[in-house]
Amino acid sequence: MPLTPPAPREHIHTRSIDLRGYVRQDGLYDIEARLVDTKTYSFHNEFRGEVIPGVPIHEMVMRLTVDESFLIHTVEAETEHSPYPVCPEITPNFKRLEGKRMGRGWNKLVRELLGGVQGCTHLVELLGPLATVAFQTIRPYQRWKIKRELEAGQEDSTTQRPFMLDTCHAWASTSPVVKRWMPKFYTGPDAGKK
């Protein structure tokens, strides 16, 4: 259902966030994000001078390279446009995520390592969606690979509890979604019945 028609208004700000997941030839995954803020009007910035409509006031990019267990191998963060010359100086701090694993407690870990003056608000904001895109990139791809193996006559050797179990209503271990797609991990009242 669409939103109701808006009151009369004027467009003045756009934030675009683009997130993408890639499987690499070496078996790792690159998860990338780009955040861009633009205005529809010109304004003066003390450090950059006149910023015209459509020219980014903020433009930040980040790449996390992770493996199938969501262990972060490398982090790259760059500030391409910012309102202050000191903004890009903080990007090396994002390397603190290398060797960490995305999963339960991710947002807390991010706040501990990069919250407040230890990071950049905009880059930190990208880390929640980056984790979501990592899961959306890797898990369905893994299931697709398993399905192909099963169709080729190989057995399902999955033993690790899927990360998404019990993270929301649809993925409750007792839900029909889990019963349908992950019967091995279904714990509802008729568990074990075919």
C-alpha positions in Angstrom: 0.0 0.0 0.0 1.5 3.4 -1.0 2.0 6.3 1.4 -0.8 8.9 1.5 -0.4 11.9 -0.7 2.0 14.4 0.9 1.3 17.9 1.9 2.6 20.6 -0.5 6.4 20.6 -0.1 9.8 21.3 -1.7 12.6 18.8 -2.1 15.7 20.1 -0.5 17.9 17.1 0.5 18.7 13.6 -0.8 20.6 10.8 0.8 21.4 7.9 -1.4 22.8 4.7 0.0 23.9 2.0 -2.4 24.9 -1.4 -1.0 26.2 -4.3 -3.1 27.5 -7.9 -2.5 30.0 -9.7 -4.6 31.5 -13.2 -4.6 35.2 -13.1 -5.5 37.1 -15.7 -7.5 39.1 -16.5 -4.3 35.9 -17.6 -2.5 35.7 -14.4 -0.3 33.0 -11.8 -0.5 33.2 -8.1 -1.0 30.4 -6.1 0.5 30.4 -2.4 -0.5 28.5 0.7 0.4 28.4 4.2 -0.8 26.5 7.1 1.0 26.0 10.4 -0.8 24.2 13.5 0.6 23.2 16.3 -1.8 21.2 19.5 -1.6 18.9 21.0 -4.2 20.2 24.5 -3.4 23.6 26.2 -3.4 25.3 27.0 0.0 28.6 28.2 1.2 30.9 25.9 3.0 33.8 27.5 4.9 36.3 25.0 3.7 35.0 24.1 0.2 33.5 27.3 -0.9 30.3 27.3 -2.8 28.6 23.9 -2.9 26.2 23.8 -5.8 23.1 21.6 -6.1 23.9 18.0 -6.8 27.5 18.2 -5.6 27.9 15.9 -2.6 28.3 17.4 0.8 29.0 13.9 2.1 30.3 11.0 0.0 31.7 8.0 1.9 32.5 4.5 0.6 33.4 1.3 2.4 34.3 -2.2 1.4 34.3 -5.2 3.8 35.9 -8.4 2.6 34.5 -11.4 4.5 34.5 -15.1 4.4 31.5 -17.5 4.6 31.7 -17.4 8.4 31.4 -13.6 8.3 34.9 -13.1 9.5 36.2 -9.7 8.3 39.5 -10.0 6.4 39.9 -6.5 5.2 38.2 -3.1 5.6 38.6 -0.1 3.3 36.9 3.2 4.1 37.2 6.5 2.2 35.7 9.9 2.6 35.5 11.4 -0.9 33.5 14.5 0.0 32.9 16.0 3.5 32.1 19.3 5.0 35.4 19.5 7.0 39.0 18.7 5.9 39.6 16.6 9.0 36.8 14.1 8.2 39.0 11.7 6.1 41.6 11.4 8.9 39.4 9.0 10.8 39.0 6.4 8.1 42.0 4.2 9.2 40.1 3.5 12.5 37.7 1.3 10.5 40.6 -1.2 10.2 39.7 -2.1 13.8 37.0 -4.3 12.4 39.5 -6.6 10.7 39.5 -10.0 12.4 36.1 -9.4 13.9 33.0 -11.4 13.0 29.6 -10.1 11.9 26.7 -11.6 13.9 25.0 -11.2 17.2 26.2 -8.1 19.0 27.5 -6.5 15.8 26.0 -3.1 16.5 27.4 -3.1 20.0 30.8 -4.0 18.8 30.7 -1.3 16.2 29.8 1.3 18.8 32.6 0.1 21.1 35.2 0.3 18.4 34.1 3.2 16.3 31.4 5.1 18.3 31.6 8.8 19.0 34.9 10.5 18.3 36.5 7.2 17.3 34.7 7.1 14.0 32.6 8.9 11.4 28.8 9.0 12.0 28.1 8.4 8.3 30.5 5.5 7.9 29.3 4.0 11.2 25.7 4.2 10.0 26.7 2.1 7.0 28.0 -0.8 9.1 24.5 -2.1 10.1 23.2 -2.2 6.5 26.6 -3.6 5.4 26.1 -6.6 7.8 22.6 -7.1 6.5 23.8 -7.1 2.9 26.6 -9.5 3.8 24.0 -12.0 5.1 21.8 -11.4 2.1 24.7 -12.0 -0.2 26.3 -15.0 1.4 23.5 -17.1 2.9 21.3 -17.3 -0.2 24.3 -18.0 -2.3 25.4 -20.8 0.0 21.8 -22.3 -0.1 21.9 -22.0 -3.9 25.2 -23.9 -4.0 23.9 -26.6 -1.6 20.8 -27.0 -3.8 22.9 -27.5 -6.9 25.0 -30.1 -5.0 21.8 -31.9 -3.8 20.4 -31.9 -7.4 23.7 -33.5 -8.4 23.1 -36.3 -6.0 25.3 -35.2 -3.1 24.1 -35.2 0.5 23.2 -32.1 2.6 26.1 -31.9 5.1 24.9 -28.6 6.7 25.3 -28.9 10.5 25.9 -25.4 11.6 22.8 -23.6 13.0 21.8 -20.9 10.5 22.5 -17.4 11.9 19.0 -16.1 11.1 17.2 -18.6 13.3 15.2 -16.9 16.1 16.2 -13.4 14.9 12.6 -12.4 13.9 9.1 -13.7 13.7 9.4 -15.3 10.3 12.7 -17.0 11.2 11.5 -18.4 14.6 12.7 -22.0 14.8 9.0 -22.9 15.2 7.7 -21.0 12.1 6.4 -22.5 8.9 9.3 -20.7 7.1 11.9 -22.6 8.9 9.9 -25.8 8.6 9.8 -25.3 4.8 13.3 -24.1 4.1 15.4 -25.5 7.0 13.5 -28.6 8.2 16.7 -29.9 9.9 16.4 -26.9 12.3 12.6 -26.8 12.8 11.5 -27.2 16.4 7.7 -26.7 16.1 5.1 -29.0 17.5 5.3 -31.4 14.6 9.1 -31.4 14.3 10.5 -34.6 12.9 7.3 -35.5 11.1 7.3 -35.7 7.3 
